[in-house]
């Protein structure tokens, strides 16, 4: 089916890794703390392996960036730009600041005039970043099942071929998709994380997703 390298070892990285394995991909999780993935590795089977960031980046035909937003640039550096040059990198990160939320509202270290995706794309222009999986919690990233039908995954990026690759994955993972355009659109997509988290942080309600309703015109 294909080879996926994932940079990260947290809940998002593991949820997406399991999703790719479920859909027949080979997965290599890159981490600086392999001991965190002992349980995952014991259940992943032969198609799931653990390695360094650089090895995961080299392995993946498509690579997923699944680390804290504050560590995103560092993770790409660890992976080595040469290993990622020309590849599609799915950016799942959000620029959440290391400060407490205020009345359930997360704080970002970016502003509305520049997204984390844009920072990554500017720092590493040879990599084809595509923002996706950033506006929903990890339990619903793969084949979400809601009474109202398929929820919508908003995605964006500068390279159309890379976005086409990501759409194939989103379709397999059971999403309605909405291509929002170029990298600047991440300025609108990333704050959806803030909105998604408010019911959880205020009322401990985390079982929801967004859907874009479209008229047939």
C-alpha positions as CSV (number, residue, x, y, z in Angstrom):
1,X,0.0,0.0,0.0
2,X,2.8,2.4,0.8
3,X,5.3,3.5,3.5
4,X,4.6,6.1,6.1
5,X,7.1,7.7,8.4
6,X,5.7,9.4,11.5
7,X,7.7,12.0,13.5
8,X,6.4,11.7,17.1
9,X,5.4,9.2,19.7
10,X,2.4,10.8,21.4
11,X,-1.3,10.0,21.2
12,X,-1.7,11.6,17.8
13,X,1.3,9.8,16.3
14,X,0.1,6.5,17.7
15,X,-3.5,7.0,16.6
16,X,-2.5,7.8,13.0
17,X,0.0,5.0,13.0
18,X,-2.7,2.6,13.9
19,X,-4.9,4.0,11.2
20,X,-2.3,3.6,8.6
21,X,-1.6,0.0,9.7
22,X,-5.3,-0.7,9.6
23,X,-5.5,0.5,6.0
24,X,-2.5,-1.7,4.9
25,X,0.4,0.7,5.1
26,X,3.9,0.1,6.5
27,X,4.6,2.5,9.3
28,X,7.8,3.6,11.0
29,X,7.5,5.8,14.1
30,X,10.4,8.2,14.7
31,X,11.1,9.2,18.2
32,X,13.9,10.3,20.6
33,X,12.3,8.2,23.3
34,X,11.7,4.7,22.0
35,X,10.8,3.4,25.4
36,X,7.5,5.4,25.1
37,X,6.5,3.1,22.2
38,X,7.1,-0.3,23.8
39,X,3.4,-1.0,24.2
40,X,2.6,0.3,20.7
41,X,5.3,-1.8,19.1
42,X,4.2,-5.0,20.9
43,X,0.7,-4.6,19.3
44,X,1.7,-3.1,15.9
45,X,2.8,-6.3,14.2
46,X,5.4,-6.7,11.5
47,X,4.4,-3.6,9.6
48,X,5.0,-1.2,12.5
49,X,8.5,-0.3,13.6
50,X,10.2,2.3,15.8
51,X,13.3,4.3,14.8
52,X,14.9,7.7,15.0
53,X,13.4,10.8,13.4
54,X,15.9,10.6,10.5
55,X,15.2,6.9,9.8
56,X,11.4,7.5,9.8
57,X,11.8,10.5,7.5
58,X,14.0,8.5,5.1
59,X,11.6,5.5,5.2
60,X,8.4,7.3,4.5
61,X,7.1,7.9,1.0
62,X,4.8,10.3,2.9
63,X,5.7,11.6,6.3
64,X,3.5,12.8,9.2
65,X,4.6,15.5,11.6
66,X,2.8,14.7,14.9
67,X,4.6,16.5,17.7
68,X,3.8,19.4,20.0
69,X,3.6,22.6,18.0
70,X,6.5,24.1,20.1
71,X,8.7,21.2,18.9
72,X,7.7,21.2,15.2
73,X,10.7,23.0,13.8
74,X,13.1,21.0,16.0
75,X,11.5,17.7,14.8
76,X,12.1,18.6,11.2
77,X,15.7,19.5,12.0
78,X,16.1,16.1,13.7
79,X,14.6,14.3,10.7
80,X,17.1,16.1,8.3
81,X,15.8,18.2,5.5
82,X,17.6,16.0,2.9
83,X,15.4,13.1,4.0
84,X,12.3,15.1,3.5
85,X,13.1,17.2,0.4
86,X,10.4,16.9,-2.2
87,X,8.2,14.7,0.0
88,X,4.6,15.3,1.3
89,X,4.7,16.0,5.0
90,X,1.3,16.0,6.7
91,X,1.4,18.7,9.4
92,X,-0.9,17.8,12.2
93,X,0.5,20.3,14.6
94,X,-1.1,23.3,16.3
95,X,0.8,26.3,17.7
96,X,-0.5,25.8,21.3
97,X,1.5,27.8,23.8
98,X,2.9,26.3,27.0
99,X,0.6,28.3,29.2
100,X,-2.8,27.4,30.8
101,X,-6.0,28.0,28.8
102,X,-8.2,30.9,29.8
103,X,-11.9,29.9,30.5
104,X,-11.4,26.9,28.3
105,X,-9.7,28.8,25.5
106,X,-6.2,27.7,24.4
107,X,-3.5,30.2,23.8
108,X,-1.4,30.2,20.6
109,X,2.2,31.4,20.1
110,X,1.3,32.6,16.7
111,X,-1.2,35.3,15.6
112,X,-3.9,35.4,13.0
113,X,-1.5,36.7,10.4
114,X,0.8,33.8,10.3
115,X,0.2,30.1,11.0
116,X,2.6,27.4,12.2
117,X,2.3,25.7,8.8
118,X,3.5,28.9,7.1
119,X,6.5,29.1,9.5
120,X,7.4,25.5,8.7
121,X,7.0,26.1,4.9
122,X,9.1,29.2,5.0
123,X,11.8,27.5,7.1
124,X,11.9,24.4,4.8
125,X,10.8,25.4,1.3
126,X,11.9,22.1,-0.3
127,X,9.3,20.2,1.8
128,X,5.6,20.0,0.6
129,X,3.7,20.6,3.9
130,X,0.0,19.9,4.0
131,X,-2.0,20.9,7.1
132,X,-4.5,18.1,8.1
133,X,-5.8,16.3,11.2
134,X,-5.4,19.5,13.2
135,X,-9.0,20.2,13.9
136,X,-10.2,17.0,15.7
137,X,-9.1,14.9,18.6
138,X,-7.0,11.8,18.1
139,X,-9.8,9.3,18.9
140,X,-11.7,10.5,15.8
141,X,-8.8,10.9,13.3
142,X,-9.4,7.5,11.6
143,X,-12.8,6.4,10.3
144,X,-14.9,8.7,12.6
145,X,-18.4,7.5,13.1
146,X,-20.9,10.3,13.9
147,X,-24.7,10.2,13.6
148,X,-24.8,13.1,11.2
149,X,-22.6,11.5,8.7
150,X,-19.0,12.1,7.7
151,X,-17.4,15.1,9.4
152,X,-15.2,17.4,7.4
153,X,-11.4,17.6,7.4
154,X,-10.1,20.9,6.4
155,X,-6.7,20.9,4.7
156,X,-4.4,23.2,2.9
157,X,-0.9,23.6,1.4
158,X,1.0,25.1,-1.5
159,X,1.6,22.0,-3.5
160,X,-1.4,20.5,-5.3
161,X,0.1,17.1,-5.9
162,X,0.9,16.8,-2.2
163,X,-2.6,17.8,-1.3
164,X,-3.9,15.2,-3.7
165,X,-1.9,12.5,-1.9
166,X,-3.3,13.7,1.4
167,X,-6.9,13.6,0.1
168,X,-6.5,10.0,-0.9
169,X,-5.5,9.2,2.7
170,X,-8.4,11.3,4.1
171,X,-10.8,9.5,1.9
172,X,-9.6,6.1,3.1
173,X,-9.8,7.3,6.7
174,X,-13.5,8.1,6.2
175,X,-13.6,11.9,6.0
176,X,-15.5,14.4,4.0
177,X,-12.7,16.7,2.7
178,X,-12.5,20.5,2.1
179,X,-9.4,21.8,0.3
180,X,-9.0,25.3,1.7
181,X,-6.2,26.4,-0.7
182,X,-2.7,27.6,0.0
183,X,-0.6,27.7,3.1
184,X,-2.1,31.0,4.3
185,X,-5.4,29.2,4.9
186,X,-3.9,27.4,7.9
187,X,-4.4,30.8,9.6
188,X,-8.1,29.8,9.7
189,X,-7.7,26.0,10.1
190,X,-5.3,26.0,13.0
191,X,-7.6,28.0,15.3
192,X,-10.3,25.4,14.8
193,X,-8.3,23.5,17.4
194,X,-9.1,26.2,19.9
195,X,-12.8,25.9,19.1
196,X,-12.8,22.1,19.2
197,X,-11.2,22.1,22.6
198,X,-13.5,24.6,24.3
199,X,-16.3,22.0,25.1
200,X,-13.7,19.6,26.4
201,X,-11.8,22.0,28.6
202,X,-15.0,23.7,30.0
203,X,-17.4,20.8,30.2
204,X,-15.3,17.6,29.6
205,X,-17.1,16.9,26.4
206,X,-14.7,15.7,23.7
207,X,-16.9,13.7,21.3
208,X,-17.6,16.1,18.5
209,X,-16.2,17.1,15.1
210,X,-16.9,19.8,12.5
211,X,-18.9,19.5,9.3
212,X,-19.1,21.9,6.4
213,X,-22.6,22.0,5.0
214,X,-22.9,22.7,1.3
215,X,-25.9,23.6,-0.8
216,X,-26.4,21.8,-4.1
217,X,-26.0,24.7,-6.5
